[in-house]
Amino acid sequence: MKVNIYYGGRGIIDDPTLYVINKMQDVLEELNVKVERFNLYELKNSIITLPASLNECDGIILATTVEWYGIGGYLMQFLDACWLYGNKEKISKTYMCPIVMSTTSGEREAKTQLSVAWEILGGLPVSGLCGYVSDTMNFELNKDYASLIEKKAENIYRTISQRTITLPSSNQTITKMVDKSPSITLSPQETEQLSEYASDESYVQQQKEDISELTSYFKNMLDAKSVDENTVYISDLTDHFVKDAAVNAVYKLQIKERKKPLIIEIKNKDLNCYYGNVDEVDVNCKLTGEMMNKIISGNVTFQRAFMSGEMQVKGDFKILRQLDQMFVFTK
């Protein structure tokens, strides 16, 4: 028989939970039970791989200390990993005993939370142990408490060895309702490999970079196919041009993402837009494609873009203000 202990506390010297699980481990080992301890605070970078360790045990002990509120992050991460990567068939045959000591309050709620979580995972929770400890030294020297802990360890041994049957729980039906994924079904071996990859930060980071690079590549391909470099923005400007504006001016819009500047020539109420270069302009503007899109969509005016510093301008500022009179973009 093998029992795994997953400790979710911080590992401080006066943690009462450490005393409890040490005492229980001694009793179980005296009963010829193989016990393996997992201190989650030491394994925080590989918690996501720990569900694989459930495959070789008959029962587990989930132990933590409530220092201010709840079971803490490490143990919650472990339960999350069990939900995502654990072998649900193996979990359904695994007994779990919750051990929660508290130095503040909420130990009963935390113990219940662990039991409910294990039931939702499909496992078999057994009666656990919880208590409030204000003085660790007095707690460890109390023989009655020590006897109670030893009896609890013996009860865990009997429950696992006899494969005690438990009545069905409504919490276990939640698994059937929410454990439905549209993705492909993975074997336990594939799930274990996936959890190992997910815990490798360098692998995950490389995958993110590869996905980002591919996304950018295909986006550029789509942009190249769907948008003609020589016509983008020209139809928008033409459609929103106010022809009765009495202005004669030449504007150069240097858009960051475009190879050539966009030239806007207005003469005798006629508009001519094209990508190219001219020697003399009345107003020279520099802006990004994102800001140009906001202007075209009516979210920002040319004047507002200039005032906010998102567009740099050289030339006659009076003529710049007339851009918003000649091109009216309404949201």
N, C-alpha and C positions, 0 to 999 in steps of 0.2 A: 504494500500500500504506500502511496505517496501523497503528501499534502504540501501544497505551495502556500506560502504566506506572502501577501503583497502589502507592504507597509507604506502608507501614504503620508506619514507625518514628516516633520523636518529633521528628525534624528537628534534632537537636543538631549542633553544628559538627563534632565529631570522629566522627560516625557513619560507619563504613567503607562501609555500604551506599550512602550518598549518593554517595561517590566512584565506586563500581561502576556505578550506574545513570546517573550523569553521563557516564562514559566510554562506556557502551553507547549512550546517546542520541546522543552525538557521532558514533559510528560509523554508526548507523542513518540519521542525517540526511545523512551523506556519501553514503549509498547511495540517497538520494532517498526515504527513508521518512518519512512524516509521523508525528511522535511527539507524543503529548499526555501530560502528567504530571498525576497526581492525588495530591496529598499528603493522605492521609486525616486527619491530625491537624488540618489546616486546614478540612476538610469534615466534621467529626465530627457536625454537626447535620443533614447531608443525605446521609450514607452510604447510607441506604436507597433513595435515588433513583439511585445510581450505576450499577446494573445496566443502565439505559437506555443508558449510554455504550458498552456492549459492542456495540450494534447497528450501530455505524459503524466498527468496527475489524476487522482480519484476525487480529491476535494481540495478546496482552497479556503483560506482565511483572508478576508479583507479587513485590514486594521488601519485606523487613523485616529487622530486627536482633533477634537473641536476646540480651537483656540479662540475663535471669535464668531464664526458663522459657517455652518455646513461642513462637508467632508473634505474640502480643499481641492486645489487644482490638479495635483498629481494623480490622485485616485480617480477623479472625474475623467482625466485624459485616458487613463487605463480602461475605464468602462466604455468610453467613446470608441477606443480602438477595438475593444471586444465586439461592439455593435457593428463596426465597419469591416473588420478583418477576421474576427474570431470564427472558429469552426462551430456553427450553431448546433450541429448534431452532437458534437462532443460536449458542448456547454450544457445541453439538455440532460446529460447524464452526470453532471458534476455538481456535487454538494458545495454550498458556500456558507461559511459562518461569519457574520459581521461582528467585529470587535471595535467599539467606539468608546474612548475615554474623553472626558471633557474637563477643561480647566476653567470654563466659563458657564455655558448652558447649551442645551440643544442636543445632548447626546442621544436621547431617545428618538428624536426626529431624524438624526443622521443615521442611526441604526436601521430605522424603518426605510429610509431612502435607499440604503444599500440593498436591503432585502427586496424592495420593489424593483430596483434596477435589475437585479439578478433574475427575478421572475420574468421581467419583460424580455430579457435576453434569452429566456427559455430554460434557465437553470433551476436548481433545486436548493432554495435557501433553508437553512436550519436555524433553530433558536440561537441567537447570539448573546453577546454580553455588552453591557454599557454601564457607565457609572460616572459620577462627578468626583473629581479629586482636587482638593484644595491644598493638601500637603502631601507631596510625593513620598517623603520619608515615612510618615505615619502609615500611609497606604501600603507601602512595601513591607513594613514590620508587622502588619496586622495578620495574624495566622488564620483568622476566619476568612478573610478575603483571599488568602493564598489557597485555602482549601476549596473555596468556591471556584476559583480559576482552574484548579486541577480537575475538579469534577466536570467542568465544562469541556475541558480537553478530552476527558474520558468519554463524555457523551458524544463528542464529534467522532471519536474513533468508533464507537458502537454504531452510530448512524451510518457511517460510510461502509464499515465492514459488513453490516447486516443489510445494506442497500434498502434502508427504511423507505417505505412508500409514503408519499405525501399526497394529500388531496389536491385536486386541480384548483388553480387560482384564476380569477378573472383577469389579473394582470397579464397572464401569459397569452390571453387572446389578443392583447395589443400587438404582440409580435406578428400575428397573422394579418392584422389590419395595416400596420405601417411598414413592415419589413418586405415591401414590394418595390423592386427596382426595375426600371425599363432596360437596364443594361444587361449584358450577357451574364449567364450564371458561371461562377468560377468554382473550380475544385478547391478543396482545402489547401493543396499544395500551391496552386496559383494564387490563392488569397494570401498565403504566407509570404510568397515571393513579392507580391504587390506591397504588403506592409513593410517589407525590408527596403524596397525601393523608396517608399514614401517617407521613411525615416532618414534616408540619406539626403542631407541638405544640399550637398554639391550636385547630386543627381537631379533633385527637384529643381534647383536653380538652373541647371543646364537645360532641362526640359522646358522651363518657362522661357528661356532665351531662344530656344529653337522654335517654340510656338510663336513667339513675338516676331522672329525673323520671317517665318513662313507667312504669318498674317500680313506683315508689311509687304512682302514680295507679291502675294496674290492681290492685295489691295492696289498696288501700283499697276499690276497687269489689268485689273478691272478698270482702273481710272484711265489707263491708256486706251482701252478699247471703247469705253463709254463716253469719253470727253476728248474732243479735238483740241489740241493745244492752241490752235490758232483761232478758236471761236469761244472759248470759255469766258464768261462774263459779258461778252459783246451783245448777245441777244437780250440779256437782262437790262443792260444799259439802254439799248435801243427801244425796248418795250416801255420803259419808264421815263423816256425823255419828254420833257415839256417843251414843245416846239415854239411856243410864243415867248420864250425867254430871250430877251434882247442881250445876248452875250456873244462876244467874239473872243475866244481864248483857246489855248492849247494846254492840255493837262497830260502829265506823264505819271502813270501809276506803276511803281516798281514793286511788284508783288513777289515776296520772297520765294515762293515755290515755282515761279514762272521763269523760264530762261530769258525771255525778252520782256521789256516793259510794255504795258498797255497804254496806247496813245489815244486820247480823246480830243478830237478837233471839232470845234463848234464855230461855224462861220455863216452869218446871214441865216440863222435859225436852222441850218443844216448840220447834221451830226455825222461824223466819220470816226469809227472806232477800229483799231487794228493793233496787232502786236508788231513792234518794230522800234525804230529810233528816229528822233528828229533833233536838229541842232539847237533850235530855240524853243523854249516852252515858257509859259507864264507861271505854272505851278508844277513843282516836282514833289511827288508823294512817295513815301516808302512805308509799306505795311505788309502784314502777313496774309496768307490766303484765308486763315480763320477769321481775321478781322474783316476782310473783304466779303466773306460769306455772311457775316453779321450785318454788314451794311446792305447787301443785296436783299437779305431777308427782312429788313426793316427794323431790326433790333437796335441798331446804332446808326447815327448820321455821320457824315464825313466830318462835320464840325466837332461832334462829340468824340470821335476817334482821335482827332487832333488834340483836343483839350485834355483827354485822358492820358496822352503820351503814347497811345498804341499806334499812332501814325505820325511819322516825321515829315515835315513840310518845309520846302524852300520856295520862295517866290512871293507873289502878291497875295496877301491874306484876304484881301477884299474879294478877289476873284475866287479864292478857295471857298468862301462862304456861299458863293453863288452855285456851287455844285449841288447843294441840297435843294436849291430852287429849281434847277434844271432836271434833276433826277429825284423823283418822289417815290420812295419805296415805303409802302404801308404794310404793317404787320398783319 
